[in-house]
Amino acid sequence: MITYTLNRSKRKTLAIYVRNGEVEVRASLKASKFDIDKFVVAKEQWITDKLAESNERKEQRATFILNYNDLALYCGKAYPIAAKTGGRVGFDDERFYMPPDLTSEQIKYACVQIYRMLAKRDLTNKVLAFAKQMGVMPIAVKINGAKTRWGSCSGKKSLNFSWRLIMAENDVVDYVVIHELAHIIEMNHSERFWAIVEGVLPDYKERQKRLKVLQKKLSMEDWE
């Protein structure tokens, strides 16, 4: 029998989540232990496969390092990490540059600082352009370090984006920006919300798929 953590709530259905090598079962307050165990046994092969994937991601994250001459993504393209005399870090359209003699951890930190600068610049520009097109306007554009959420829109109409988003292809970034701007009009994922997104991007579903590919890649990289 697979070992799992059980969390009960007012939900009506059974669900299984596999994260960081651990299995969580979410069940209703009234679900019997027998029915829960039966459900887990029925999903045993799926759980085993997910655990294997989770362990693989964990192993790859543990060995993730960055050095000079390695490649880093920006707008879906790979650019080299290069040493440059001086104390500044940045991106010059050909490379990520930073001072020489940094450790791999310092190189990673420098890359994150560059990503944050690029994200703030690029995403702010995209938000302003698409906001005008869609007839909306957020009160702010902020960059955060979210790992699993590309963007969000607060009830006060402030947009937040993960700096990791700037690694995605340019048109995929557009999709996330438009997605969050659409939340200013519709603060849910109703049919009306998706109609707003589709009205701007008829091919948004294809862009969603490419975003998931990047999500899987980043799940195997430790950027902390």
C-alpha positions as CSV (number, residue, x, y, z in Angstrom):
1,M,0.0,0.0,0.0
2,I,1.3,3.4,-0.9
3,T,2.0,5.7,2.0
4,Y,0.1,9.0,1.8
5,T,-1.0,12.0,3.8
6,L,-4.7,12.5,4.1
7,N,-6.3,15.9,4.2
8,R,-10.1,16.2,4.7
9,S,-12.2,19.2,3.8
10,K,-15.7,20.1,2.6
11,R,-14.9,19.0,-0.9
12,K,-17.0,16.4,-2.6
13,T,-14.5,14.4,-4.6
14,L,-11.3,12.4,-4.0
15,A,-8.1,13.7,-5.5
16,I,-4.4,12.7,-5.4
17,Y,-1.4,15.1,-5.5
18,V,2.2,14.0,-5.9
19,R,4.7,16.7,-5.0
20,N,8.4,16.5,-3.9
21,G,8.3,12.8,-3.6
22,E,5.2,12.8,-1.3
23,V,1.6,11.6,-1.9
24,E,-1.3,13.7,-0.6
25,V,-4.9,12.5,-0.8
26,R,-7.7,15.1,-0.5
27,A,-11.1,13.7,0.6
28,S,-14.4,14.8,1.9
29,L,-15.2,14.8,5.6
30,K,-17.5,11.8,5.2
31,A,-15.3,9.6,2.9
32,S,-14.5,6.3,4.5
33,K,-11.0,5.1,5.0
34,F,-11.9,1.9,3.0
35,D,-13.1,4.0,0.0
36,I,-10.0,6.2,0.2
37,D,-7.6,3.2,0.3
38,K,-9.5,1.6,-2.6
39,F,-9.1,4.8,-4.6
40,V,-5.4,4.9,-3.9
41,V,-4.9,1.3,-5.0
42,A,-6.8,1.9,-8.2
43,K,-4.4,4.8,-8.9
44,E,-1.2,2.9,-7.8
45,Q,0.5,2.8,-11.3
46,W,-0.2,6.5,-11.9
47,I,1.1,7.4,-8.4
48,T,4.2,5.2,-9.0
49,D,4.9,7.0,-12.3
50,K,4.4,10.4,-10.8
51,L,6.8,9.6,-7.9
52,A,9.4,8.5,-10.4
53,E,9.1,11.8,-12.2
54,S,9.2,13.7,-9.0
55,N,12.4,12.0,-7.9
56,E,14.0,12.6,-11.3
57,R,13.2,16.3,-11.0
58,K,14.6,16.4,-7.4
59,E,17.9,14.7,-8.6
60,Q,18.3,17.1,-11.5
61,R,17.5,20.1,-9.4
62,A,20.2,19.0,-6.9
63,T,22.8,18.9,-9.7
64,F,21.8,22.2,-11.4
65,I,24.7,24.6,-11.6
66,L,25.7,27.6,-13.8
67,N,29.2,28.4,-15.0
68,Y,30.7,30.8,-17.5
69,N,30.0,29.8,-21.2
70,D,26.8,28.0,-20.1
71,L,23.6,29.1,-21.9
72,A,20.7,30.9,-20.3
73,L,17.2,31.5,-21.9
74,Y,15.8,34.9,-22.7
75,C,12.6,35.2,-24.8
76,G,12.9,31.5,-25.8
77,K,16.5,31.8,-27.1
78,A,19.7,30.6,-25.5
79,Y,22.5,33.1,-24.8
80,P,26.0,32.5,-23.3
81,I,27.0,33.6,-19.8
82,A,30.2,35.6,-20.2
83,A,32.8,37.2,-17.9
84,K,33.3,40.9,-18.4
85,T,35.8,43.1,-16.6
86,G,34.2,45.4,-14.1
87,G,31.5,45.1,-11.4
88,R,28.3,45.3,-13.5
89,V,25.9,42.7,-14.6
90,G,23.6,42.9,-17.6
91,F,22.4,41.7,-21.0
92,D,23.6,43.2,-24.3
93,D,21.5,41.3,-26.7
94,E,24.3,38.8,-27.3
95,R,25.2,37.5,-23.8
96,F,24.5,37.7,-20.1
97,Y,27.6,39.4,-18.8
98,M,29.0,39.7,-15.2
99,P,32.3,40.1,-13.4
100,P,34.9,37.3,-13.8
101,D,35.9,34.9,-11.0
102,L,32.4,34.4,-9.6
103,T,31.4,31.1,-8.1
104,S,28.6,29.0,-9.7
105,E,26.2,30.2,-7.0
106,Q,27.2,33.8,-7.6
107,I,26.7,33.3,-11.4
108,K,23.2,32.0,-10.7
109,Y,22.4,35.0,-8.5
110,A,23.8,37.4,-11.1
111,C,21.6,35.8,-13.8
112,V,18.5,36.1,-11.6
113,Q,19.2,39.9,-11.1
114,I,19.5,40.3,-14.9
115,Y,16.3,38.4,-15.4
116,R,14.5,40.6,-12.9
117,M,15.7,43.7,-14.7
118,L,14.7,42.4,-18.1
119,A,11.3,41.2,-16.8
120,K,10.5,44.6,-15.3
121,R,11.4,46.4,-18.5
122,D,9.9,44.0,-21.0
123,L,6.7,43.1,-19.1
124,T,5.9,46.7,-18.2
125,N,6.2,47.6,-21.9
126,K,4.0,44.7,-23.0
127,V,1.4,45.5,-20.3
128,L,1.1,49.1,-21.4
129,A,0.8,48.1,-25.1
130,F,-1.8,45.4,-24.6
131,A,-3.7,47.4,-21.9
132,K,-4.3,50.1,-24.5
133,Q,-5.5,47.6,-27.0
134,M,-7.8,45.9,-24.5
135,G,-9.1,49.2,-23.0
136,V,-8.0,48.4,-19.4
137,M,-5.2,49.8,-17.2
138,P,-3.6,48.1,-14.1
139,I,-2.5,50.2,-11.2
140,A,0.9,48.6,-11.1
141,V,3.2,46.0,-12.7
142,K,5.3,44.1,-10.2
143,I,7.9,41.3,-10.6
144,N,8.2,38.5,-8.1
145,G,10.0,35.2,-7.7
146,A,7.0,32.8,-7.9
147,K,8.0,29.3,-9.0
148,T,4.7,27.8,-10.2
149,R,2.6,30.9,-11.0
150,W,3.5,32.9,-14.1
151,G,1.3,35.8,-13.2
152,S,-1.6,37.1,-11.1
153,C,-4.0,40.0,-10.9
154,S,-5.0,41.4,-7.5
155,G,-8.5,42.6,-6.7
156,K,-7.0,46.2,-6.8
157,K,-5.9,45.6,-10.4
158,S,-2.2,45.2,-9.7
159,L,-0.4,42.7,-12.0
160,N,2.3,40.5,-10.7
161,F,4.6,38.4,-12.9
162,S,7.3,35.9,-12.1
163,W,10.8,36.9,-13.4
164,R,11.0,33.3,-14.8
165,L,8.4,34.2,-17.4
166,I,11.0,36.2,-19.3
167,M,12.6,32.9,-20.3
168,A,9.6,32.0,-22.4
169,E,9.2,32.8,-26.1
170,N,8.0,36.3,-26.9
171,D,4.6,35.4,-28.1
172,V,4.1,33.1,-25.1
173,V,4.9,36.0,-22.8
174,D,2.3,38.0,-24.7
175,Y,-0.3,35.3,-23.8
176,V,0.4,35.5,-20.0
177,V,0.3,39.3,-20.1
178,I,-3.1,39.3,-21.9
179,H,-4.4,36.6,-19.6
180,E,-3.7,38.8,-16.5
181,L,-5.1,41.9,-18.2
182,A,-8.3,40.0,-19.0
183,H,-8.7,39.4,-15.2
184,I,-9.1,43.1,-14.8
185,I,-12.4,42.7,-16.6
186,E,-13.3,39.2,-15.4
187,M,-11.8,38.0,-12.1
188,N,-12.3,34.3,-12.8
189,H,-11.8,31.7,-15.5
190,S,-15.4,31.7,-16.8
191,E,-16.4,31.3,-20.4
192,R,-16.6,35.1,-20.6
193,F,-13.0,35.4,-19.4
194,W,-11.7,32.9,-22.0
195,A,-13.7,34.7,-24.7
196,I,-11.9,37.9,-23.8
197,V,-8.5,36.2,-24.1
198,E,-9.5,34.4,-27.4
199,G,-10.7,37.7,-28.8
200,V,-7.1,39.1,-28.5
201,L,-5.3,35.8,-29.1
202,P,-7.2,33.2,-31.1
203,D,-4.3,30.8,-30.8
204,Y,-3.9,31.1,-27.0
205,K,-4.3,27.4,-26.4
206,E,-1.2,26.6,-28.5
207,R,0.7,29.2,-26.5
208,Q,-0.5,27.6,-23.3
209,K,1.0,24.3,-24.4
210,R,4.5,25.8,-25.0
211,L,4.3,27.5,-21.6
212,K,3.8,24.1,-20.0
213,V,6.9,22.8,-21.8
214,L,8.9,25.6,-20.2
215,Q,7.3,24.9,-16.8
216,K,8.5,21.3,-17.0
217,K,12.0,22.3,-17.9
218,L,12.2,24.8,-15.1
219,S,10.9,22.2,-12.6
220,M,14.2,20.4,-13.1
221,E,16.3,23.5,-12.5
222,D,17.1,25.0,-9.1
223,W,17.2,28.8,-9.5
224,E,17.1,29.5,-5.7
